[in-house]
């Protein structure tokens, strides 16, 4: 197994100016062990070729999700890729919509089976495979329908989506709930990670991906080297985050840790290894239980931050940059979550409409 030796300089964060900062720099030798080669994801050669294709152009999370979706599809449709028909795809959709488990699992929205968003994502993975097979000449057409044909009157024909996904507003935490959650955290490491999401709007994967070189305490900013879609950005973040990171580094992080990631496992066989997403999820779940909260996922913490920034008057374009959204449309949801903004716009408009309506009533009498 090849071993790669790298030199790395970490940056403890117990200081606030450049002079103190430079005195706390330490040289650490990292021993990075290359992972063993993974076994092929599929036995079918066409599926293996497609996985190799997306591995060269997509991030690891996207590849893992695609492989999982394709396994589910071909587990339900027991055919070779070249033999799949539109009828097989429709049968797969029907299976996904059936109640899950033994019927004891009930969705909060009253629907049965998987959510429309989950089914739509799985179909997108399957459709991507068949688009690839069309390009390389293995199949003549993509068996995943784009939608259902409909008639709109006067002989015009249109189409409706194969899977309708309603747009729902994300849930956010109230200030008292955020305080309760922070108070229920037991380590400075955990507090720093939660503060990165609820005060900086970072995604879960962005928090776990932070390296020492990404922390710019003097500037009160962090560099996101590998955001969603592989996009990078430099965002400001609260000084409280850097204070928590400093205390974590001083009193909790194992001195023998051999990773450049900031947040690591603190106990057990994996002590000193980079913390994974399931580990962060469990930390937040446990704190939520101790705080007596009914909700509060990592993504809800991010939504809470961006919503409060909008309520405080931050421009939508600035929130877009902070969040790392490619499209401003993804950011507009926070207009609906920021109650004060919507109420203010309504009452300003109403102050113009009410006198006009009153005058019209007087004239009519």
C-alpha positions as CSV (number, residue, x, y, z in Angstrom):
1,X,0.0,0.0,0.0
2,X,1.7,3.3,-1.1
3,X,2.4,5.9,1.6
4,X,2.7,9.6,0.7
5,X,4.5,11.9,3.1
6,X,3.4,15.5,3.2
7,X,4.5,18.6,5.1
8,X,1.7,20.6,6.7
9,X,1.5,23.6,8.9
10,X,-1.5,23.8,11.1
11,X,-2.9,27.0,12.6
12,X,-4.2,26.9,16.2
13,X,-6.8,29.6,16.7
14,X,-6.3,30.8,20.3
15,X,-5.1,34.2,19.0
16,X,-6.6,37.2,17.3
17,X,-3.7,39.0,15.6
18,X,-1.1,38.0,13.1
19,X,1.8,38.2,15.5
20,X,0.2,35.8,18.0
21,X,-1.1,33.7,15.1
22,X,2.4,33.2,13.7
23,X,3.9,32.2,17.1
24,X,1.3,29.4,17.4
25,X,2.1,27.8,14.1
26,X,3.3,24.2,14.4
27,X,4.9,21.9,11.8
28,X,3.2,18.6,11.6
29,X,4.2,15.6,9.4
30,X,1.2,13.9,7.8
31,X,1.3,10.3,6.8
32,X,-1.5,9.9,4.2
33,X,-2.2,6.3,3.3
34,X,-3.7,5.8,-0.1
35,X,-7.0,3.8,0.1
36,X,-7.1,0.3,-1.5
37,X,-8.7,-0.1,-4.9
38,X,-12.4,-0.6,-4.6
39,X,-14.1,-3.6,-6.1
40,X,-16.3,-3.0,-9.2
41,X,-19.7,-1.6,-8.3
42,X,-21.6,-3.9,-10.8
43,X,-21.0,-7.1,-12.6
44,X,-22.6,-5.8,-15.9
45,X,-19.8,-4.2,-18.0
46,X,-22.0,-1.4,-19.3
47,X,-22.8,-0.3,-15.8
48,X,-19.2,-0.5,-14.8
49,X,-18.3,1.7,-17.8
50,X,-20.9,4.3,-16.8
51,X,-19.6,4.4,-13.3
52,X,-16.1,5.0,-14.6
53,X,-17.5,7.8,-16.8
54,X,-19.2,9.6,-13.9
55,X,-16.3,9.1,-11.5
56,X,-14.2,11.2,-13.9
57,X,-16.6,14.1,-13.9
58,X,-18.6,14.0,-10.6
59,X,-17.8,14.3,-6.9
60,X,-17.7,11.2,-4.7
61,X,-21.0,11.9,-3.1
62,X,-22.7,12.1,-6.5
63,X,-21.0,8.9,-7.6
64,X,-22.1,7.0,-4.5
65,X,-25.7,8.2,-4.8
66,X,-25.8,7.2,-8.5
67,X,-24.5,3.8,-7.8
68,X,-27.0,3.3,-5.0
69,X,-29.9,4.4,-7.2
70,X,-28.8,2.1,-10.1
71,X,-28.5,-0.8,-7.7
72,X,-32.1,-0.2,-6.5
73,X,-33.4,0.1,-10.0
74,X,-31.8,-3.0,-11.4
75,X,-32.7,-4.9,-8.2
76,X,-36.3,-4.1,-9.0
77,X,-36.0,-4.5,-12.8
78,X,-34.1,-7.7,-13.2
79,X,-32.9,-7.1,-16.7
80,X,-29.8,-6.1,-18.6
81,X,-29.6,-2.4,-19.3
82,X,-30.1,-2.9,-23.1
83,X,-33.4,-4.8,-22.4
84,X,-35.1,-2.2,-20.2
85,X,-38.3,-0.7,-21.6
86,X,-40.5,2.3,-20.6
87,X,-43.0,-0.2,-19.1
88,X,-40.2,-1.4,-16.7
89,X,-39.6,2.2,-15.7
90,X,-43.2,2.8,-14.9
91,X,-43.3,-0.5,-12.9
92,X,-40.3,0.8,-10.9
93,X,-42.2,4.0,-10.1
94,X,-45.1,2.0,-8.9
95,X,-42.9,0.0,-6.6
96,X,-41.4,3.1,-5.2
97,X,-44.8,4.5,-4.4
98,X,-46.0,1.5,-2.4
99,X,-46.0,1.7,1.4
100,X,-42.6,0.9,2.9
101,X,-41.9,-1.8,5.4
102,X,-44.8,-3.7,7.0
103,X,-47.2,-0.7,6.9
104,X,-46.2,0.7,10.3
105,X,-44.2,3.5,8.7
106,X,-46.4,6.5,8.2
107,X,-45.3,9.7,6.4
108,X,-46.2,13.0,8.0
109,X,-47.6,14.3,4.7
110,X,-50.2,11.5,4.5
111,X,-48.7,10.0,1.3
112,X,-47.5,6.4,0.9
113,X,-44.2,5.1,-0.3
114,X,-41.1,7.2,-0.9
115,X,-41.2,11.0,-1.3
116,X,-41.6,12.4,-4.8
117,X,-38.2,14.1,-4.5
118,X,-36.5,10.7,-3.8
119,X,-38.3,9.0,-6.7
120,X,-37.4,11.8,-9.0
121,X,-33.7,11.7,-8.0
122,X,-33.6,8.0,-8.6
123,X,-35.2,8.4,-12.1
124,X,-32.7,11.1,-12.9
125,X,-29.8,8.6,-12.1
126,X,-31.4,6.0,-14.3
127,X,-32.1,8.5,-17.1
128,X,-28.4,9.6,-17.0
129,X,-27.3,6.0,-17.5
130,X,-29.5,5.6,-20.5
131,X,-28.5,8.9,-22.0
132,X,-24.9,7.6,-21.8
133,X,-25.9,4.3,-23.5
134,X,-27.6,6.2,-26.3
135,X,-24.5,8.3,-26.9
136,X,-22.2,5.3,-27.1
137,X,-24.7,3.4,-29.3
138,X,-25.7,0.6,-27.0
139,X,-29.5,1.5,-27.0
140,X,-31.6,3.4,-29.5
141,X,-33.6,5.5,-27.1
142,X,-33.8,6.4,-23.4
143,X,-36.6,4.3,-21.9
144,X,-37.2,6.9,-19.1
145,X,-40.1,9.1,-20.3
146,X,-39.6,12.8,-20.0
147,X,-43.2,13.3,-19.0
148,X,-46.8,12.5,-19.9
149,X,-48.4,14.0,-23.0
150,X,-51.5,16.1,-22.3
151,X,-54.0,18.1,-24.4
152,X,-54.4,21.8,-23.6
153,X,-57.4,22.6,-25.8
154,X,-57.7,23.8,-29.4
155,X,-55.6,20.9,-30.6
156,X,-52.5,22.0,-28.7
157,X,-50.5,19.4,-26.9
158,X,-48.3,19.8,-23.9
159,X,-46.8,17.7,-21.2
160,X,-46.8,17.2,-17.5
161,X,-43.9,16.0,-15.3
162,X,-43.6,12.2,-14.8
163,X,-43.1,12.9,-11.1
164,X,-44.5,16.1,-9.5
165,X,-42.5,17.5,-6.6
166,X,-44.2,20.1,-4.6
167,X,-42.0,22.9,-3.3
168,X,-42.0,23.0,0.4
169,X,-40.5,25.6,2.7
170,X,-37.6,24.3,4.8
171,X,-38.0,24.3,8.6
172,X,-35.9,26.7,10.7
173,X,-35.2,26.9,14.4
174,X,-36.3,29.7,16.7
175,X,-33.6,31.7,18.6
176,X,-34.5,29.9,21.8
177,X,-34.2,26.5,20.1
178,X,-30.7,27.4,18.8
179,X,-29.6,28.5,22.3
180,X,-31.0,25.2,23.7
181,X,-29.2,23.1,21.1
182,X,-25.9,24.9,21.7
183,X,-26.3,24.5,25.4
184,X,-26.8,20.8,25.0
185,X,-23.5,20.2,23.2
186,X,-20.8,18.6,25.3
187,X,-17.6,19.4,23.4
188,X,-16.0,22.5,21.9
189,X,-15.5,20.5,18.7
190,X,-19.3,19.9,18.5
191,X,-20.0,23.6,19.3
192,X,-17.7,24.8,16.6
193,X,-19.3,22.5,13.9
194,X,-22.8,23.6,14.9
195,X,-21.8,27.3,14.9
196,X,-20.3,26.9,11.4
197,X,-23.8,25.8,10.2
198,X,-26.0,28.1,12.2
199,X,-23.8,31.2,12.1
200,X,-22.0,30.7,8.7
201,X,-24.6,28.8,6.7
202,X,-22.1,26.0,5.8
203,X,-23.3,22.7,4.5
204,X,-22.6,19.6,6.6
205,X,-20.0,18.3,4.0
206,X,-18.4,21.8,3.9
207,X,-17.9,21.8,7.7
208,X,-16.4,18.3,7.7
209,X,-14.2,19.3,4.7
210,X,-12.6,22.2,6.4
211,X,-8.8,22.0,6.6
212,X,-6.4,24.1,8.7
213,X,-5.3,26.0,5.7
214,X,-8.9,27.0,5.1
215,X,-9.3,28.8,8.4
216,X,-8.5,32.5,8.2
217,X,-9.1,33.7,11.8
218,X,-7.5,37.1,11.3
219,X,-9.9,37.9,8.5
220,X,-12.8,36.1,10.3
221,X,-13.4,34.1,7.1
222,X,-13.2,30.5,6.0
223,X,-12.3,29.1,2.5
224,X,-14.7,26.4,1.2
225,X,-12.3,24.5,-1.1
226,X,-14.9,21.8,-2.2
227,X,-18.4,23.1,-2.0
228,X,-21.5,21.6,-3.7
229,X,-20.7,20.9,-7.3
230,X,-17.0,21.4,-6.6
231,X,-17.4,25.2,-6.4
232,X,-15.2,27.2,-4.1
233,X,-16.0,30.3,-2.1
234,X,-14.6,32.5,0.7
235,X,-17.2,33.4,3.3
236,X,-17.2,35.5,6.5
237,X,-18.1,33.7,9.8
238,X,-18.7,34.7,13.4
239,X,-15.7,35.2,15.7
240,X,-17.5,32.8,18.1
241,X,-16.7,30.0,15.7
242,X,-13.0,30.7,15.8
243,X,-13.1,30.9,19.6
244,X,-14.7,27.5,19.8
245,X,-12.2,26.0,17.3
246,X,-9.4,27.4,19.4
247,X,-10.6,25.8,22.6
248,X,-11.2,22.5,20.7
249,X,-7.6,22.6,19.4
250,X,-6.2,23.4,22.8
251,X,-8.0,20.9,24.9
252,X,-9.7,18.2,22.8
253,X,-8.0,17.4,19.4
254,X,-5.6,14.4,19.7
255,X,-2.0,15.5,19.3
256,X,-1.3,12.4,17.3
257,X,-4.0,13.1,14.7
258,X,-2.6,12.6,11.2
259,X,-5.2,14.4,9.0
260,X,-5.3,18.0,7.8
261,X,-9.1,18.1,8.5
262,X,-10.0,20.3,11.4
263,X,-12.7,18.1,12.9
264,X,-11.7,14.5,13.9
265,X,-13.0,11.6,16.0
266,X,-12.1,12.0,19.6
267,X,-12.5,8.5,21.0
268,X,-12.6,4.9,20.0
269,X,-10.6,3.0,17.4
270,X,-10.9,5.8,14.9
271,X,-9.6,8.4,17.3
272,X,-7.7,11.1,15.3
273,X,-9.3,10.2,12.0
274,X,-11.4,12.7,10.1
275,X,-15.0,12.8,11.3
276,X,-17.6,11.5,8.8
277,X,-21.1,12.7,8.1
278,X,-22.8,10.0,10.1
279,X,-20.8,11.0,13.1
280,X,-21.8,14.7,12.8
281,X,-25.5,13.6,12.3
282,X,-25.3,11.6,15.5
283,X,-23.8,14.5,17.5
284,X,-26.6,16.8,16.4
285,X,-29.3,14.1,17.1
286,X,-28.0,13.5,20.6
287,X,-27.8,17.2,21.4
288,X,-31.3,17.7,20.0
289,X,-32.6,14.9,22.3
290,X,-30.9,16.4,25.3
291,X,-32.3,19.9,24.5
292,X,-35.9,18.4,24.1
293,X,-36.2,19.7,20.5
294,X,-38.5,18.0,18.0
295,X,-36.4,19.0,15.0
296,X,-33.0,20.4,14.1
297,X,-31.0,18.7,11.4
298,X,-27.7,19.9,10.0
299,X,-29.5,21.3,7.0
300,X,-32.1,23.0,9.1
301,X,-29.3,24.8,11.0
302,X,-28.0,26.1,7.6
303,X,-31.5,27.2,6.7
304,X,-31.9,29.0,10.0
305,X,-28.7,31.0,9.4
306,X,-29.7,32.1,6.0
307,X,-33.2,33.0,7.1
308,X,-32.0,35.1,10.0
309,X,-29.5,36.9,7.7
310,X,-32.4,37.8,5.4
311,X,-34.5,39.0,8.3
312,X,-31.6,41.2,9.4
313,X,-31.7,43.0,6.1
314,X,-28.9,41.2,4.2
315,X,-29.3,41.6,0.4
316,X,-30.5,38.5,-1.4
317,X,-27.4,38.5,-3.7
318,X,-25.1,38.5,-0.6
319,X,-27.1,35.6,0.9
320,X,-26.6,33.8,-2.4
321,X,-22.8,34.2,-2.2
322,X,-22.8,33.2,1.5
323,X,-24.8,30.1,0.8
324,X,-22.9,29.1,-2.4
325,X,-26.0,28.9,-4.5
326,X,-25.4,28.8,-8.3
327,X,-28.9,30.3,-9.0
328,X,-30.6,33.2,-7.2
329,X,-33.8,31.1,-7.5
330,X,-32.5,28.8,-4.8
331,X,-32.0,31.7,-2.5
332,X,-35.5,33.2,-3.0
333,X,-37.0,30.6,-0.7
334,X,-35.6,32.7,2.2
335,X,-37.8,35.6,1.2
336,X,-40.8,33.4,2.2
337,X,-39.1,32.2,5.4
338,X,-38.2,35.7,6.5
339,X,-41.7,36.6,8.0
340,X,-40.8,40.3,8.7
341,X,-39.8,40.9,5.1
342,X,-43.1,39.6,3.6
343,X,-45.2,41.2,6.3
344,X,-43.4,44.6,5.7
345,X,-43.9,44.4,2.0
346,X,-47.6,43.6,2.4
347,X,-48.4,46.3,4.9
348,X,-46.5,48.9,2.7
349,X,-48.7,47.9,-0.2
350,X,-51.8,47.8,2.0
351,X,-51.2,51.4,3.2
352,X,-51.6,52.5,-0.4
353,X,-54.6,50.3,-1.2
354,X,-56.7,51.0,1.9
355,X,-57.2,54.8,1.3
356,X,-58.1,54.2,-2.3
357,X,-60.6,51.5,-1.3
358,X,-62.1,53.8,1.3
359,X,-62.5,56.7,-1.2
360,X,-64.3,54.4,-3.7
361,X,-66.7,53.3,-1.0
362,X,-67.5,57.0,-0.2
363,X,-68.1,57.8,-3.9
364,X,-70.4,54.8,-4.4
365,X,-72.6,55.9,-1.5
